[in-house]
Amino acid sequence: MSQLVARLSAYPRQGISNGTVEALKWLALALMVGDHINKYLLNGTEAWLYDAGRLAMPLFMFVLAYNLARPGALENGAYGRTMIRLAVAGLIATPAFLALGGLVGGWWPLNILFTLFVLTATLRLIEQGTLQGCVTAGLVFAIGGGLVEFWWPALVFGVAIWSYCKAPSVPALLVAVGACASLGYINGNQWALASLLLVLAAPHINVPFARLRWIFYAFYPVHLYLLWIARIKMSELGYLFFT
């Protein structure tokens, strides 16, 4: 048992290459696009696209948490820059996200970029290392988790991954796995857990993938607007949509 704990604790210290982290992000983007095509254009008829899409959010959360856990992230302003980019891109994407439908009351929940924003804000406040910061982080977590996609399980997963990457511990690992498993309540299946296999394999794979800083923030709103346009054109041709 002690050997297993030591092996698990060593994973973050082995480090993941920048190229592999970037590749995980682009894999998540591809899985998300497939899921959205199925949801918004195919009336959710392709179960395999839905199942594969369940891996996207945990991978996004892992990439963000891993990057924010890097040494010096607080000092070099990474949290602030990330929050601004996520907020701007999330707001730009909102009209298309709302127009595509499938939301409660026409607006809830907010899109995934706001989930990532709430996580970043929560971690930034925790990083302050003060009682006030932790209390405020709790409020942001509690309120924000009820407004965004994938709710509190996504945020718990992100916080646990960030904590584990900064200071490896079995409790953080167990919380991350438990949070990922609890997504089954939202997703209706446990395919999100498959993302953990990719995360565990990542330190052992070096993918030569160049980092494109701004593409992700532009890609998300652009792909939603393209889906919206495609849906309008398909509607004009007589296709019916039920989301």
Secondary structure, DSSP 8 states (H G I E B T S, - for coil): -HHHHHHHHHHHHH---HHHHHHHHHHHHHHHHHHHHHHHTSTT--HHHHHHHTTHHHHHHHHHHHHHTSTTTTTTTHHHHHHHHHHHHHHHHHHHHHHT---BTTTBSB-HHHHHHHHHHHHHHHHT-SHHHHHHHHHHHHHHHTTBTTHHHHHHHHHHHHHHHHS--HHHHHHHHHHHHHTHHHHSSSGGGHHHHHHHHGGG--------TTHHHHHHHHHHHHHHHHHHHHHHTT-----
